[in-house]
């Protein structure tokens, strides 16, 4: 792990420059430029609100910020996971010409999606003000929740990044799995109130067996409903994320010389 942290520090300047360059390129040929980073999550939220809030008459308290919090966290997680599968192949010109620890590409990508998520977080704050959400001291718990989310995202992504080099169809499989998880994570509804009364075991399985469902629920609780997070469950998933990260980092270091031959 010492080598891992040394490489993060060593290549930190590259990670930041690559992230900035990608963000500038993304909006270079767009008329609205960075405004799309605001409009995209807002328009998606409006569609979900129209379907679930108006047509299906969802009755969650503070439903619009409730919806937007879930969408914001899921967007960060799903984009990084899906993009990680083809991360090395997509960066073939860099990987094949110069040595760079392959997880550096992932960290740079997480910076890009993290920046976009920050914009969405500002919108969440504005929504909470508009809906007059009463805050409590539990709001500080959003910091460890975010940290665990970053850890889990990195842990899953770094392992998928390795297998994506050798398994051509892995990207298609992951896209299907992420579509399924989207509806099982409770982004558009409250798992506890929808499934809990009639199917308590299923509700617990969906919440505690899926780290994103747990993180989204706890984030909503600390920001909207003045409730504390489930520290034990968060700690368990934090440990799992650290272990998976160590496995993924070791695998990347062990096999990185073979990636150029494959791609």
Backbone as CSV, one residue per row, in Angstrom:
resi,resn,N_x,N_y,N_z,CA_x,CA_y,CA_z,C_x,C_y,C_z
1,UNK,0.824,-1.215,0.000,0.000,0.000,0.000,0.857,1.265,0.000
2,UNK,2.086,1.153,0.517,2.966,2.318,0.518,3.226,2.781,-0.912
3,UNK,3.439,1.823,-1.811,3.660,2.171,-3.212,2.444,2.886,-3.802
4,UNK,1.257,2.440,-3.406,0.012,3.035,-3.895,-0.071,4.507,-3.502
5,UNK,0.154,4.804,-2.218,0.068,6.195,-1.753,1.195,7.044,-2.333
6,UNK,2.367,6.452,-2.501,3.473,7.193,-3.123,3.125,7.571,-4.559
7,UNK,2.479,6.645,-5.276,2.111,6.911,-6.665,1.007,7.965,-6.763
8,UNK,0.086,7.954,-5.818,-0.972,8.968,-5.810,-0.361,10.366,-5.677
9,UNK,0.592,10.495,-4.753,1.256,11.792,-4.562,2.087,12.158,-5.785
10,UNK,2.810,11.177,-6.318,3.694,11.414,-7.452,2.929,11.875,-8.684
11,UNK,1.764,11.260,-8.928,0.994,11.546,-10.143,-0.203,12.463,-9.879
12,UNK,-0.182,13.128,-8.735,-1.304,13.997,-8.395,-1.493,15.121,-9.414
13,UNK,-0.392,15.703,-9.857,-0.483,16.796,-10.834,-1.113,16.308,-12.135
14,UNK,-0.753,15.101,-12.558,-1.342,14.545,-13.783,-2.837,14.314,-13.611
15,UNK,-3.229,13.781,-12.463,-4.653,13.501,-12.203,-5.481,14.775,-12.316
16,UNK,-4.991,15.847,-11.716,-5.725,17.113,-11.729,-5.765,17.699,-13.137
17,UNK,-4.616,17.710,-13.824,-4.576,18.271,-15.183,-5.469,17.486,-16.134
18,UNK,-5.439,16.167,-16.025,-6.259,15.329,-16.905,-7.740,15.573,-16.662
19,UNK,-8.110,15.738,-15.398,-9.511,15.998,-15.065,-9.954,17.354,-15.617
20,UNK,-9.129,18.381,-15.428,-9.465,19.719,-15.941,-9.574,19.713,-17.458
21,UNK,-8.640,19.041,-18.109,-8.647,18.980,-19.572,-9.898,18.286,-20.094
22,UNK,-10.289,17.207,-19.436,-11.479,16.473,-19.865,-12.740,17.311,-19.694
23,UNK,-12.825,18.040,-18.583,-13.985,18.895,-18.344,-14.071,20.016,-19.384
24,UNK,-12.929,20.614,-19.724,-12.920,21.673,-20.728,-13.309,21.130,-22.098
25,UNK,-12.799,19.943,-22.434,-13.112,19.335,-23.727,-14.585,18.989,-23.828
26,UNK,-15.163,18.565,-22.721,-16.557,18.133,-22.709,-17.518,19.248,-23.091
27,UNK,-17.196,20.472,-22.718,-18.101,21.593,-22.986,-17.610,22.512,-24.104
28,UNK,-16.486,22.145,-24.728,-15.863,23.034,-25.712,-16.780,23.329,-26.891
29,UNK,-17.497,22.322,-27.365,-18.337,22.493,-28.551,-19.819,22.601,-28.215
30,UNK,-20.121,22.956,-26.979,-21.512,23.071,-26.547,-21.900,24.542,-26.417
31,UNK,-23.079,24.887,-26.877,-23.550,26.272,-26.792,-23.766,26.698,-25.340
32,UNK,-24.252,25.769,-24.504,-24.549,26.107,-23.113,-23.379,25.861,-22.166
33,UNK,-22.307,25.239,-22.703,-21.103,24.992,-21.908,-21.427,24.296,-20.578
34,UNK,-20.895,24.845,-19.479,-21.037,24.201,-18.172,-22.467,24.193,-17.663
35,UNK,-23.348,24.971,-18.268,-24.750,24.999,-17.813,-25.392,23.627,-17.937
36,UNK,-24.886,22.819,-18.875,-25.423,21.463,-19.022,-25.197,20.630,-17.769
37,UNK,-24.121,20.921,-17.022,-23.863,20.174,-15.797,-24.928,20.471,-14.736
38,UNK,-25.621,21.592,-14.878,-26.735,21.934,-14.002,-28.049,21.412,-14.577
39,UNK,-28.235,21.606,-15.878,-29.497,21.228,-16.515,-29.705,19.717,-16.552
40,UNK,-28.645,18.980,-16.807,-28.786,17.521,-16.970,-29.408,16.850,-15.745
41,UNK,-28.869,17.033,-14.527,-29.514,16.410,-13.367,-30.892,16.982,-13.060
42,UNK,-31.074,18.294,-13.317,-32.378,18.903,-13.042,-33.460,18.349,-13.968
43,UNK,-33.148,18.215,-15.246,-34.130,17.691,-16.197,-34.453,16.230,-15.905
44,UNK,-33.436,15.456,-15.541,-33.675,14.054,-15.180,-34.576,13.966,-13.956
45,UNK,-34.306,14.815,-12.964,-35.121,14.833,-11.751,-36.562,15.209,-12.065
46,UNK,-36.756,16.162,-12.971,-38.105,16.581,-13.344,-38.882,15.441,-13.998
47,UNK,-38.193,14.646,-14.814,-38.848,13.495,-15.451,-39.272,12.480,-14.397
48,UNK,-38.366,12.170,-13.472,-38.698,11.209,-12.411,-39.833,11.741,-11.531
49,UNK,-39.795,13.047,-11.254,-40.853,13.632,-10.422,-42.201,13.572,-11.131
50,UNK,-42.207,13.823,-12.439,-43.451,13.764,-13.211,-44.047,12.370,-13.157
51,UNK,-43.188,11.356,-13.319,-43.687,9.973,-13.352,-44.075,9.486,-11.967
52,UNK,-43.174,9.638,-11.010,-43.400,9.046,-9.690,-44.088,10.009,-8.717
53,UNK,-43.807,11.302,-8.844,-44.406,12.250,-7.920,-45.819,12.644,-8.281
54,UNK,-46.100,12.767,-9.575,-47.423,13.219,-10.021,-48.293,12.056,-10.483
55,UNK,-47.762,11.234,-11.411,-48.571,10.134,-11.947,-48.802,9.054,-10.895
56,UNK,-47.726,8.622,-10.221,-47.864,7.570,-9.206,-48.065,8.124,-7.798
57,UNK,-48.080,9.443,-7.658,-48.422,10.132,-6.419,-47.590,9.667,-5.226
58,UNK,-46.291,9.743,-5.372,-45.401,9.418,-4.258,-45.619,10.413,-3.124
59,UNK,-45.613,9.937,-1.882,-45.980,10.772,-0.746,-44.827,10.970,0.247
60,UNK,-43.602,10.799,-0.210,-42.469,11.019,0.679,-42.360,12.502,1.049
61,UNK,-42.041,12.761,2.293,-41.834,14.138,2.720,-40.616,14.722,2.006
62,UNK,-40.710,15.970,1.578,-39.639,16.632,0.823,-39.257,15.788,-0.397
63,UNK,-40.243,15.383,-1.175,-39.990,14.391,-2.222,-38.990,14.870,-3.270
64,UNK,-39.019,16.150,-3.639,-38.100,16.622,-4.683,-36.643,16.548,-4.218
65,UNK,-36.276,17.106,-3.050,-34.892,16.899,-2.603,-34.593,15.440,-2.285
66,UNK,-35.605,14.698,-1.802,-35.462,13.260,-1.565,-35.006,12.571,-2.850
67,UNK,-35.666,12.899,-3.943,-35.364,12.325,-5.245,-33.996,12.769,-5.745
68,UNK,-33.690,14.037,-5.571,-32.455,14.585,-6.110,-31.224,14.074,-5.371
69,UNK,-31.344,13.855,-4.070,-30.224,13.290,-3.304,-29.882,11.905,-3.825
70,UNK,-30.903,11.071,-4.014,-30.665,9.729,-4.534,-30.070,9.754,-5.925
71,UNK,-30.596,10.608,-6.769,-30.109,10.716,-8.142,-28.660,11.189,-8.180
72,UNK,-28.311,12.147,-7.322,-26.955,12.696,-7.293,-25.934,11.639,-6.884
73,UNK,-26.224,10.904,-5.823,-25.289,9.890,-5.345,-25.185,8.728,-6.327
74,UNK,-26.330,8.312,-6.853,-26.316,7.203,-7.806,-25.572,7.594,-9.084
75,UNK,-25.748,8.827,-9.531,-25.078,9.277,-10.744,-23.567,9.181,-10.626
76,UNK,-23.019,9.610,-9.484,-21.577,9.519,-9.268,-21.116,8.074,-9.289
77,UNK,-21.813,7.224,-8.558,-21.430,5.815,-8.456,-21.529,5.107,-9.805
78,UNK,-22.671,5.225,-10.465,-22.912,4.465,-11.699,-21.991,4.908,-12.833
79,UNK,-21.744,6.215,-12.953,-20.872,6.691,-14.028,-19.455,6.158,-13.862
80,UNK,-18.936,6.212,-12.645,-17.578,5.720,-12.421,-17.465,4.224,-12.652
81,UNK,-18.452,3.473,-12.178,-18.413,2.019,-12.342,-18.497,1.642,-13.822
82,UNK,-19.438,2.233,-14.545,-19.598,1.893,-15.959,-18.403,2.342,-16.799
83,UNK,-17.850,3.488,-16.502,-16.711,3.991,-17.271,-15.424,3.247,-16.944
84,UNK,-15.342,2.664,-15.751,-14.109,1.983,-15.352,-13.843,0.730,-16.172
85,UNK,-14.898,0.086,-16.673,-14.727,-1.176,-17.389,-13.841,-1.002,-18.619
86,UNK,-14.002,0.095,-19.333,-13.217,0.340,-20.550,-12.161,1.429,-20.340
87,UNK,-11.840,1.686,-19.097,-10.922,2.781,-18.778,-9.554,2.598,-19.425
88,UNK,-8.977,1.422,-19.320,-7.631,1.197,-19.839,-7.634,1.178,-21.367
89,UNK,-8.624,0.518,-21.956,-8.696,0.474,-23.418,-8.961,1.859,-23.999
90,UNK,-9.768,2.648,-23.308,-10.082,3.986,-23.798,-8.863,4.905,-23.765
91,UNK,-7.931,4.602,-22.875,-6.710,5.400,-22.749,-5.503,4.680,-23.350
92,UNK,-5.740,3.907,-24.379,-4.671,3.143,-25.028,-3.494,4.017,-25.470
93,UNK,-3.715,5.200,-26.056,-2.566,6.024,-26.478,-1.622,6.372,-25.326
94,UNK,-2.184,6.558,-24.122,-1.354,6.888,-22.963,-0.707,5.640,-22.401
95,UNK,-1.514,4.602,-22.216,-1.037,3.370,-21.586,0.066,2.709,-22.405
96,UNK,-0.044,2.774,-23.726,0.903,2.070,-24.596,2.216,2.837,-24.807
97,UNK,2.255,4.123,-24.434,3.448,4.926,-24.711,4.252,5.275,-23.466
98,UNK,3.581,5.548,-22.367,4.296,5.924,-21.137,3.780,5.093,-19.971
99,UNK,4.648,4.943,-18.972,4.189,4.214,-17.780,3.410,5.151,-16.870
100,UNK,2.278,4.681,-16.465,1.472,5.395,-15.487,0.664,4.351,-14.720
101,UNK,0.631,4.410,-13.395,-0.201,3.457,-12.651,-1.646,3.547,-13.128
102,UNK,-2.210,2.429,-13.484,-3.499,2.451,-14.168,-4.629,3.007,-13.306
103,UNK,-4.520,2.881,-12.003,-5.583,3.409,-11.137,-5.585,4.939,-11.120
104,UNK,-4.487,5.549,-11.577,-4.433,7.007,-11.690,-5.496,7.491,-12.677
105,UNK,-5.713,6.724,-13.739,-6.763,7.053,-14.708,-8.129,7.050,-14.042
106,UNK,-8.328,6.083,-13.166,-9.605,5.978,-12.453,-9.797,7.144,-11.493
107,UNK,-8.758,7.494,-10.758,-8.853,8.603,-9.808,-9.167,9.910,-10.541
108,UNK,-8.524,10.113,-11.691,-8.790,11.316,-12.484,-10.247,11.337,-12.940
109,UNK,-10.763,10.177,-13.336,-12.163,10.091,-13.771,-13.115,10.363,-12.614
110,UNK,-12.763,9.887,-11.424,-13.582,10.142,-10.248,-13.577,11.633,-9.895
111,UNK,-12.475,12.316,-10.172,-12.429,13.767,-9.954,-13.418,14.473,-10.875
112,UNK,-13.484,14.025,-12.121,-14.406,14.628,-13.086,-15.843,14.460,-12.612
113,UNK,-16.219,13.229,-12.287,-17.584,12.974,-11.839,-17.853,13.572,-10.463
114,UNK,-16.798,13.673,-9.651,-16.957,14.314,-8.354,-17.235,15.800,-8.480
115,UNK,-16.612,16.443,-9.455,-16.875,17.868,-9.699,-18.332,18.080,-10.099
116,UNK,-18.818,17.220,-10.995,-20.217,17.328,-11.422,-21.157,17.059,-10.251
117,UNK,-20.789,16.107,-9.388,-21.618,15.824,-8.232,-21.649,17.001,-7.274
118,UNK,-20.537,17.729,-7.173,-20.485,18.908,-6.313,-21.505,19.954,-6.751
119,UNK,-21.643,20.127,-8.069,-22.646,21.057,-8.589,-24.039,20.607,-8.169
120,UNK,-24.297,19.297,-8.269,-25.601,18.769,-7.859,-25.822,18.938,-6.359
121,UNK,-24.741,18.835,-5.572,-24.868,19.017,-4.124,-25.265,20.454,-3.789
122,UNK,-24.752,21.406,-4.558,-25.150,22.807,-4.368,-26.644,22.964,-4.650
123,UNK,-27.118,22.275,-5.687,-28.542,22.324,-6.008,-29.361,21.706,-4.881
124,UNK,-28.867,20.627,-4.289,-29.548,19.999,-3.148,-29.697,20.997,-2.005
125,UNK,-28.618,21.728,-1.709,-28.667,22.728,-0.630,-29.716,23.792,-0.935
126,UNK,-29.761,24.238,-2.180,-30.747,25.239,-2.575,-32.171,24.694,-2.440
127,UNK,-32.361,23.423,-2.780,-33.677,22.793,-2.628,-34.078,22.700,-1.163
128,UNK,-33.131,22.348,-0.314,-33.428,22.251,1.119,-33.836,23.604,1.685
129,UNK,-33.196,24.667,1.195,-33.573,26.011,1.632,-34.966,26.362,1.129
130,UNK,-35.222,26.039,-0.147,-36.523,26.358,-0.745,-37.663,25.621,-0.057
131,UNK,-37.424,24.361,0.350,-38.466,23.564,1.002,-38.444,23.710,2.525
132,UNK,-37.567,24.594,3.016,-37.481,24.894,4.454,-37.259,23.631,5.289
133,UNK,-36.298,22.850,4.857,-35.951,21.632,5.589,-35.238,22.025,6.880
134,UNK,-35.704,21.494,7.987,-35.093,21.776,9.276,-33.870,20.876,9.471
135,UNK,-32.739,21.493,9.788,-31.501,20.743,9.946,-31.257,20.376,11.404
136,UNK,-30.434,19.364,11.596,-30.002,18.974,12.933,-28.496,18.758,12.898
137,UNK,-27.916,18.448,14.041,-26.470,18.232,14.077,-26.056,16.988,13.298
138,UNK,-27.036,16.133,12.939,-26.726,14.943,12.157,-26.203,15.283,10.766
139,UNK,-26.385,16.532,10.336,-25.967,16.919,8.993,-24.464,16.723,8.789
140,UNK,-23.681,16.781,9.869,-22.232,16.586,9.739,-21.897,15.147,9.355
141,UNK,-22.860,14.245,9.542,-22.633,12.837,9.209,-22.552,12.610,7.707
142,UNK,-22.917,13.626,6.919,-22.834,13.468,5.463,-21.379,13.309,5.019
143,UNK,-20.437,13.802,5.816,-19.019,13.710,5.447,-18.540,12.257,5.436
144,UNK,-18.705,11.491,6.546,-18.295,10.074,6.478,-19.104,9.261,5.472
145,UNK,-20.353,9.631,5.238,-21.155,8.922,4.240,-20.546,9.110,2.857
146,UNK,-20.149,10.339,2.542,-19.496,10.607,1.258,-18.173,9.848,1.156
147,UNK,-17.401,9.830,2.219,-16.110,9.148,2.200,-16.266,7.659,1.917
148,UNK,-17.249,7.047,2.560,-17.489,5.617,2.326,-17.988,5.382,0.907
149,UNK,-18.796,6.298,0.394,-19.254,6.170,-0.987,-18.072,6.228,-1.958
150,UNK,-17.132,7.149,-1.725,-15.946,7.230,-2.575,-15.138,5.930,-2.497
151,UNK,-14.992,5.396,-1.296,-14.235,4.156,-1.110,-14.882,2.993,-1.851
152,UNK,-16.190,2.854,-1.690,-16.907,1.758,-2.347,-16.837,1.903,-3.865
153,UNK,-17.000,3.121,-4.348,-16.926,3.359,-5.795,-15.556,2.997,-6.331
154,UNK,-14.509,3.422,-5.628,-13.152,3.100,-6.061,-12.904,1.600,-6.007
155,UNK,-13.352,0.958,-4.935,-13.107,-0.479,-4.753,-13.716,-1.301,-5.886
156,UNK,-14.955,-1.004,-6.237,-15.619,-1.749,-7.309,-15.000,-1.398,-8.658
157,UNK,-14.737,-0.124,-8.876,-14.237,0.336,-10.171,-12.837,-0.187,-10.466
158,UNK,-11.956,-0.209,-9.458,-10.576,-0.622,-9.706,-10.507,-2.102,-10.072
159,UNK,-11.414,-2.909,-9.514,-11.451,-4.326,-9.888,-12.050,-4.527,-11.276
160,UNK,-13.111,-3.793,-11.578,-13.715,-3.891,-12.906,-12.769,-3.381,-13.986
161,UNK,-11.948,-2.401,-13.656,-10.988,-1.863,-14.611,-10.021,-2.951,-15.078
162,UNK,-9.612,-3.802,-14.154,-8.710,-4.908,-14.501,-9.413,-5.926,-15.397
163,UNK,-10.569,-6.402,-14.972,-11.255,-7.454,-15.728,-11.774,-6.940,-17.071
164,UNK,-12.021,-5.635,-17.164,-12.498,-5.068,-18.416,-11.487,-5.173,-19.545
165,UNK,-10.211,-5.304,-19.202,-9.170,-5.447,-20.218,-9.277,-6.803,-20.911
166,UNK,-9.635,-7.830,-20.149,-9.603,-9.201,-20.657,-10.966,-9.739,-21.082
167,UNK,-12.046,-9.158,-20.558,-13.390,-9.644,-20.883,-14.091,-8.597,-21.730
168,UNK,-14.215,-8.861,-22.999,-14.713,-7.879,-23.957,-16.152,-7.463,-23.668
169,UNK,-16.989,-8.426,-23.261,-18.411,-8.149,-23.069,-18.761,-7.690,-21.659
170,UNK,-17.760,-7.477,-20.821,-18.041,-7.098,-19.436,-18.801,-5.780,-19.352
171,UNK,-18.486,-4.853,-20.242,-19.169,-3.561,-20.230,-20.665,-3.702,-20.438
172,UNK,-21.067,-4.566,-21.361,-22.491,-4.787,-21.616,-23.183,-5.404,-20.407
173,UNK,-22.501,-6.339,-19.768,-23.064,-6.985,-18.579,-23.245,-5.979,-17.452
174,UNK,-22.237,-5.141,-17.246,-22.294,-4.138,-16.181,-23.415,-3.145,-16.435
175,UNK,-23.616,-2.755,-17.694,-24.701,-1.819,-18.011,-26.056,-2.397,-17.631
176,UNK,-26.263,-3.674,-17.897,-27.530,-4.328,-17.547,-27.677,-4.425,-16.033
177,UNK,-26.585,-4.795,-15.356,-26.618,-4.914,-13.891,-26.925,-3.562,-13.251
178,UNK,-26.332,-2.497,-13.779,-26.564,-1.168,-13.219,-28.003,-0.708,-13.444
179,UNK,-28.600,-1.089,-14.563,-30.004,-0.763,-14.796,-30.888,-1.445,-13.768
180,UNK,-30.571,-2.705,-13.462,-31.335,-3.440,-12.443,-31.152,-2.811,-11.072
181,UNK,-29.903,-2.489,-10.724,-29.619,-1.904,-9.416,-30.271,-0.542,-9.242
182,UNK,-30.410,0.186,-10.349,-31.035,1.504,-10.271,-32.418,1.418,-9.628
183,UNK,-33.185,0.420,-10.020,-34.546,0.279,-9.495,-34.586,-0.450,-8.154
184,UNK,-33.491,-1.093,-7.781,-33.444,-1.818,-6.509,-32.773,-1.012,-5.399
185,UNK,-32.288,0.175,-5.725,-31.524,0.958,-4.757,-32.379,1.963,-3.993
186,UNK,-33.628,2.140,-4.389,-34.501,3.061,-3.672,-34.278,4.503,-4.038
187,UNK,-33.846,4.769,-5.257,-33.625,6.146,-5.702,-34.948,6.866,-5.892
188,UNK,-35.947,6.143,-6.389,-37.237,6.743,-6.717,-38.293,6.487,-5.652
189,UNK,-37.957,5.759,-4.615,-38.911,5.414,-3.569,-38.159,5.095,-2.282
190,UNK,-38.887,4.980,-1.194,-38.302,4.649,0.102,-38.472,3.155,0.336
191,UNK,-37.375,2.423,0.395,-37.434,0.974,0.556,-38.128,0.596,1.849
192,UNK,-37.838,1.318,2.933,-38.396,0.975,4.244,-39.915,1.120,4.275
193,UNK,-40.435,2.192,3.684,-41.888,2.416,3.742,-42.639,1.643,2.663
194,UNK,-42.004,1.386,1.526,-42.678,0.667,0.443,-42.669,-0.843,0.655
195,UNK,-41.536,-1.390,1.065,-41.418,-2.839,1.225,-41.446,-3.285,2.680
196,UNK,-40.984,-2.401,3.579,-40.838,-2.772,4.984,-42.066,-3.360,5.644
197,UNK,-43.248,-2.725,5.539,-44.435,-3.235,6.243,-44.848,-4.646,5.837
198,UNK,-44.791,-4.965,4.549,-45.250,-6.269,4.067,-44.118,-7.258,3.829
199,UNK,-42.940,-6.750,3.508,-41.798,-7.629,3.222,-40.563,-7.123,3.959
200,UNK,-40.542,-7.231,5.280,-39.427,-6.661,6.063,-38.067,-7.272,5.732
201,UNK,-38.031,-8.580,5.487,-36.752,-9.227,5.186,-36.217,-8.772,3.826
202,UNK,-37.123,-8.635,2.859,-36.706,-8.154,1.537,-36.187,-6.727,1.628
203,UNK,-36.836,-5.901,2.446,-36.402,-4.514,2.617,-35.007,-4.458,3.242
204,UNK,-34.759,-5.290,4.250,-33.437,-5.318,4.885,-32.372,-5.812,3.920
205,UNK,-32.734,-6.830,3.129,-31.771,-7.376,2.169,-31.397,-6.334,1.121
206,UNK,-32.389,-5.604,0.611,-32.121,-4.579,-0.397,-31.295,-3.431,0.177
207,UNK,-31.567,-3.082,1.441,-30.878,-1.944,2.056,-29.465,-2.285,2.484
208,UNK,-29.305,-3.401,3.204,-27.997,-3.725,3.762,-27.127,-4.557,2.825
209,UNK,-27.738,-5.203,1.832,-26.953,-5.960,0.869,-26.464,-5.121,-0.287
210,UNK,-26.985,-3.919,-0.411,-26.597,-2.998,-1.486,-26.036,-1.736,-0.835
211,UNK,-24.727,-1.517,-0.892,-24.144,-0.367,-0.184,-24.703,0.973,-0.623
212,UNK,-25.048,1.118,-1.893,-25.579,2.401,-2.357,-26.973,2.654,-1.790
213,UNK,-27.775,1.616,-1.641,-29.094,1.780,-1.029,-28.944,2.257,0.418
214,UNK,-27.985,1.675,1.132,-27.723,2.075,2.514,-27.230,3.519,2.581
215,UNK,-26.288,3.871,1.730,-25.713,5.216,1.751,-26.743,6.280,1.385
216,UNK,-27.565,6.004,0.378,-28.590,6.964,-0.026,-29.625,7.131,1.073
217,UNK,-30.039,6.025,1.682,-31.007,6.123,2.780,-30.451,6.948,3.933
218,UNK,-29.205,6.665,4.321,-28.607,7.391,5.443,-28.378,8.864,5.118
219,UNK,-28.021,9.158,3.871,-27.831,10.554,3.487,-29.150,11.317,3.564
220,UNK,-30.218,10.709,3.105,-31.531,11.351,3.208,-31.929,11.543,4.665
221,UNK,-31.626,10.560,5.491,-31.994,10.668,6.903,-31.274,11.824,7.594
222,UNK,-29.977,11.973,7.331,-29.221,13.008,8.047,-29.517,14.407,7.502
223,UNK,-29.861,14.508,6.206,-30.111,15.819,5.619,-31.563,16.261,5.724
224,UNK,-32.503,15.322,5.567,-33.916,15.691,5.483,-34.727,15.359,6.727
225,UNK,-34.399,14.260,7.397,-35.295,13.750,8.435,-34.701,13.763,9.840
226,UNK,-33.555,14.415,9.982,-32.932,14.596,11.310,-32.755,13.273,12.053
227,UNK,-32.257,12.283,11.346,-31.974,10.970,11.922,-30.517,10.612,11.674
228,UNK,-29.949,9.834,12.565,-28.564,9.423,12.421,-28.414,8.247,11.475
229,UNK,-27.223,8.052,10.926,-26.977,6.914,10.035,-26.785,5.619,10.808
230,UNK,-26.783,4.522,10.112,-26.502,3.218,10.717,-24.990,3.030,10.715
231,UNK,-24.342,3.412,11.815,-22.883,3.414,11.863,-22.292,2.021,11.712
232,UNK,-22.951,1.014,12.276,-22.412,-0.350,12.201,-22.378,-0.828,10.750
233,UNK,-23.492,-0.655,10.045,-23.562,-1.076,8.637,-22.573,-0.295,7.786
234,UNK,-22.457,1.017,8.041,-21.503,1.822,7.290,-20.066,1.371,7.545
235,UNK,-19.761,1.041,8.797,-18.412,0.584,9.139,-18.094,-0.741,8.441
236,UNK,-19.082,-1.635,8.412,-18.871,-2.929,7.756,-18.578,-2.739,6.267
237,UNK,-19.378,-1.900,5.605,-19.150,-1.663,4.189,-17.857,-0.889,3.951
238,UNK,-17.472,-0.053,4.912,-16.192,0.637,4.798,-15.027,-0.338,4.816
239,UNK,-15.091,-1.318,5.708,-14.039,-2.347,5.782,-14.021,-3.178,4.502
240,UNK,-15.200,-3.568,4.033,-15.294,-4.334,2.781,-14.676,-3.549,1.630
241,UNK,-14.954,-2.232,1.577,-14.415,-1.393,0.512,-12.892,-1.324,0.572
242,UNK,-12.334,-1.211,1.781,-10.884,-1.157,1.930,-10.247,-2.464,1.457
243,UNK,-10.833,-3.592,1.844,-10.303,-4.904,1.444,-10.361,-5.068,-0.071
244,UNK,-11.517,-4.722,-0.667,-11.652,-4.828,-2.123,-10.693,-3.888,-2.845
245,UNK,-10.470,-2.722,-2.271,-9.519,-1.776,-2.869,-8.110,-2.345,-2.859
246,UNK,-7.724,-2.947,-1.755,-6.388,-3.543,-1.650,-6.219,-4.676,-2.653
247,UNK,-7.265,-5.479,-2.808,-7.209,-6.576,-3.788,-7.076,-6.010,-5.201
248,UNK,-7.876,-4.998,-5.512,-7.835,-4.408,-6.843,-6.504,-3.747,-7.149
249,UNK,-5.952,-3.017,-6.179,-4.667,-2.343,-6.380,-3.554,-3.371,-6.595
250,UNK,-3.552,-4.414,-5.775,-2.545,-5.484,-5.930,-2.661,-6.136,-7.301
251,UNK,-3.891,-6.378,-7.750,-4.114,-7.004,-9.060,-3.624,-6.111,-10.188
252,UNK,-3.885,-4.815,-10.075,-3.435,-3.868,-11.101,-1.909,-3.851,-11.191
253,UNK,-1.237,-3.746,-10.040,0.226,-3.722,-10.043,0.806,-5.016,-10.617
254,UNK,0.175,-6.131,-10.293,0.675,-7.437,-10.715,0.531,-7.649,-12.215
255,UNK,-0.517,-7.086,-12.801,-0.830,-7.392,-14.208,-0.649,-6.214,-15.165
256,UNK,-0.210,-5.057,-14.677,-0.206,-3.880,-15.547,0.733,-4.000,-16.740
257,UNK,1.762,-4.818,-16.649,2.657,-4.983,-17.798,2.011,-5.776,-18.931
258,UNK,0.980,-6.554,-18.588,0.321,-7.371,-19.620,-0.805,-6.626,-20.317
259,UNK,-1.223,-5.484,-19.790,-2.349,-4.766,-20.378,-2.041,-4.283,-21.799
260,UNK,-0.813,-3.795,-22.007,-0.436,-3.270,-23.316,-0.514,-4.362,-24.372
261,UNK,-0.132,-5.578,-24.018,-0.174,-6.692,-24.966,-1.615,-7.027,-25.358
262,UNK,-2.526,-6.887,-24.410,-3.919,-7.273,-24.652,-4.641,-6.221,-25.476
263,UNK,-4.445,-4.933,-25.120,-5.191,-3.873,-25.807,-4.555,-3.486,-27.143
